[in-house]
Structures are given as C-alpha cells and as structure tokens.
C-alpha cells in the first residue's frame, strides 16, 4: 500500500518519533475545537504522526515529504476553531509541541519557538513586567506557533487590532523542500494567518508591552445604543479589552447578578463600572465563545456565525435580529480596532433553523453573510497580505505539500 511504503521511509529516518498507533491516529485525526458542522464534515484521516523535538527533525520530514509528495500538517495543541488542522487529504501530522525554547527578550520583542505555550510566555513576561500585545483567548492551551500562523484577533485587539499588526519583527521559515527563509517586518505578514500553508515557522520575534494593572468592570443597560456610545468614549491606551454580551449569554457563563438586557465588560486602568471577578472571561473571548456555548447553550441543533460589524451595523443588525428572535439567539461581541476603526467581532449563536432569518436580515442590510469556509482566502480581509501569502506559497511550497488545499492561488 502507498502509505505503508512511504511510512516505512519516515520510520527509518525518525525512529520512535514516528507514530502509527491506531488510537493516537484516531485522536490526531480529530480537530477537537472545531464546532462548525460544515467544517467538521471535511475531515480526512491522517496516516501517521511525527513528534519533533528540533529543527533537524523538521528538515528530515520536509525532505522526505517533498521527495515522496506526502502532505504535512503542523499541529500544536489543535485549538483552532476554523479548521486549520483538519486534513483535506490523507496526511502526516507533525506535532510541534516539543519544539520549545528558553525565552529571550528585549524591551519590545520576545523570541519564541512554535511549541512554546502562550501561557508560559505570558508567565515569563510577567516576571519582567511585560505582556504580549495581543494573545489568544485559548492562552491556557494554545501554542504560539499555532497562534502566529492561524490566529488573527485576541485579547488586546481593542488596542492593537490583529496580532500581526501589533508587531512581528522576525520569522524563520522552512519551505517544503527544507529551504530556509528569514523574513522581517512587513514580509512576516505573508505567513501570519496563513495556517502553515506556505511554510513552517520555527522561530519568531513578536511584540510585547509593559504590563499594567487592568481591572475587569461591568456596565449594564437596557439600551444597546447607550452601550455603543460608551464604547466610543473609551481611550485605547487605557482599555485592554471590551466585550458586549446579551443577558442570556453572560448569565450562562458569568453567573452574575444584576444584569440588564445589554452588558459591557471592560478591562481598563480607569474606574468605569462595577468591578467583577473576570476569571470566566477567557471563555467569552472571540472564538472561545462559540466553543463554550456549543457545550452549555441548550440548543438542540447548535449553530453559530461570525461577522465583523461596525458600531452602526451592529446596532441595526442586532436590533432587528432580536426583534424577530428575542432570546432564541445569543449575541456576543468582542470590540476591536482595525485600521483605525472600531469593529465588533460579532457572534450569533442559535438553533440552526433560525439562521435563515439571520441571513435574510444581513442581506437586507447589504452585509454579506458568509458560510463557514476552509479556505484561507475567505478569512484574509487585506488583499496585499493575501498576495504575500500566495507569493510565498509559490516560492516555498510549489507542490502544495504543506496543509494542502487551503490556500487558493487562482483567486
């Protein structure tokens, strides 16, 4: 069989780092945090697992994969919710969790390796009075390599927007034939959010900032417009994160009392509202929210959708959706600043049947309602970054070995 012949060549070179145990293969074939029923159906079985511990392992794997046209998927903790680690072809999964480092830092950047856990980086920086400018809500689980290659927003995005605009100074990247490329500053944008489709990141320098004493605070109102007006007044330099929740969503996770129809949670150095214990907030940040609610919402046929809306669009769309669906839909919004404008990462969660109503309202407002997509092209909202990704795909992975099928070159 094709797979057996190929796997034996990997086993000869990599010894017990190559795993073909059926139980582990089943485990690695599943993307545990993908709750989209559309994406989940795209999954294909993997044919083996390799647990790397150094760059020499990476070189060996790439050389063999390139020679025998074997698809590879780099995987950290598998926390992606948008299908980054779903194999579209029978593939070898390369586990990078042991590709770690002793951190190095200066006043503006920290040097890391892809298997470094985000939580460990944050703990290291905290000892030096620093923190990452932007980091994922899955900080207790995720690796920094997965976040650089696949993430976009996170905690700190109200201040800095996308994590890659907050500052990636340097990336060391391997192409599929084991050639090494070092990229700096703007060129790093060709690999951030590309989900490992055009290169394997083995080292990075990412932006950090002074750590401050942020307090989590709650402001409630029956009036959504009042909530949105408050957001306009908040200074970015003193406000770390902002979350909008309807009462049903927040009460399910936060178990808070005294909630109104609309609730604003603000992490700030300013005194703005009632101080709360925000230990539950990581369950409500960006992608974490629809994973959380897939488990606790009570919807029989749970479904979700995400749109990036301006303040005005958020008010118009949410007001109308609530008029039709009321408490049958849960609304969550993470507030970001993208290219100088306040944008709300808006999550709709409901029974699947209700999304026909939501879709119709979106279309009426002139807002395209996109279905869940496996393609990088459909998630990158800056054409120049997408062109950089394609450029490096052609240069570093012309045979489409790395996470194949997810970056289209023709559109």
MOPE-V899657 format. One record per backbone hydrogen bond with DSSP energy under -1.0 kcal/mol. CO is the residue of the C=O (numbers start at 0). NH is the residue of the N-H. If there is no record, write none. Layout:
CO/NH ; CO/NH
//
This chain:
0/4 ; 1/5 ; 2/6 ; 3/7 ; 5/9 ; 6/10 ; 7/11 ; 8/12 ; 9/13 ; 10/14 ; 13/16 ; 14/17 ; 16/50 ; 18/48 ; 20/24 ; 21/25 ; 22/26 ; 23/27 ; 24/28 ; 30/33 ; 35/39 ; 38/41 ; 47/92 ; 48/18 ; 49/94 ; 53/57 ; 54/58 ; 55/59 ; 56/60 ; 57/61 ; 58/62 ; 59/63 ; 60/64 ; 61/65 ; 62/66 ; 63/67 ; 64/69 ; 70/91 ; 71/402 ; 72/93 ; 74/95 ; 82/85 ; 86/43 ; 90/46 ; 91/72 ; 92/49 ; 93/74 ; 94/51 ; 95/98 ; 97/99 ; 98/114 ; 103/110 ; 107/207 ; 108/105 ; 109/205 ; 110/103 ; 111/203 ; 112/115 ; 113/144 ; 115/143 ; 116/120 ; 117/121 ; 118/122 ; 119/123 ; 120/124 ; 121/125 ; 122/126 ; 124/127 ; 124/129 ; 125/128 ; 128/210 ; 130/208 ; 134/154 ; 137/140 ; 137/141 ; 138/118 ; 141/117 ; 142/146 ; 143/147 ; 144/148 ; 145/149 ; 146/150 ; 147/192 ; 148/194 ; 151/162 ; 153/156 ; 154/134 ; 155/159 ; 156/160 ; 156/336 ; 166/206 ; 168/184 ; 169/204 ; 170/182 ; 171/201 ; 172/180 ; 173/199 ; 174/177 ; 178/174 ; 180/172 ; 182/170 ; 183/186 ; 184/187 ; 185/188 ; 186/189 ; 187/190 ; 187/191 ; 190/193 ; 193/196 ; 199/173 ; 202/171 ; 203/111 ; 204/168 ; 204/169 ; 205/109 ; 206/132 ; 208/130 ; 211/213 ; 214/267 ; 215/275 ; 216/265 ; 217/273 ; 218/263 ; 220/261 ; 222/226 ; 223/227 ; 224/228 ; 225/229 ; 226/230 ; 227/231 ; 229/232 ; 230/233 ; 234/237 ; 235/238 ; 237/268 ; 240/266 ; 241/334 ; 242/264 ; 243/332 ; 244/262 ; 245/249 ; 246/250 ; 247/251 ; 248/252 ; 249/253 ; 260/246 ; 261/220 ; 262/244 ; 263/218 ; 264/242 ; 265/216 ; 266/239 ; 266/240 ; 267/214 ; 273/217 ; 277/280 ; 279/282 ; 280/283 ; 284/287 ; 285/288 ; 286/290 ; 287/291 ; 288/292 ; 291/294 ; 291/295 ; 292/296 ; 300/351 ; 302/349 ; 304/347 ; 306/345 ; 308/343 ; 309/313 ; 310/314 ; 311/315 ; 312/316 ; 313/317 ; 314/318 ; 315/319 ; 316/320 ; 317/321 ; 318/322 ; 319/323 ; 320/324 ; 321/325 ; 324/327 ; 325/328 ; 329/348 ; 330/245 ; 331/346 ; 332/243 ; 333/344 ; 335/342 ; 337/340 ; 340/337 ; 342/335 ; 343/308 ; 343/345 ; 344/333 ; 345/306 ; 346/331 ; 347/304 ; 348/329 ; 349/302 ; 350/353 ; 351/354 ; 353/357 ; 354/358 ; 355/359 ; 356/360 ; 357/361 ; 358/362 ; 359/363 ; 360/364 ; 361/366 ; 362/365 ; 375/378 ; 375/379 ; 381/385 ; 382/386 ; 383/387 ; 384/388 ; 385/389 ; 386/390 ; 387/391 ; 388/392 ; 389/393 ; 390/394 ; 391/395 ; 392/396 ; 395/175 ; 396/399 ; 400/71 ; 405/375
//
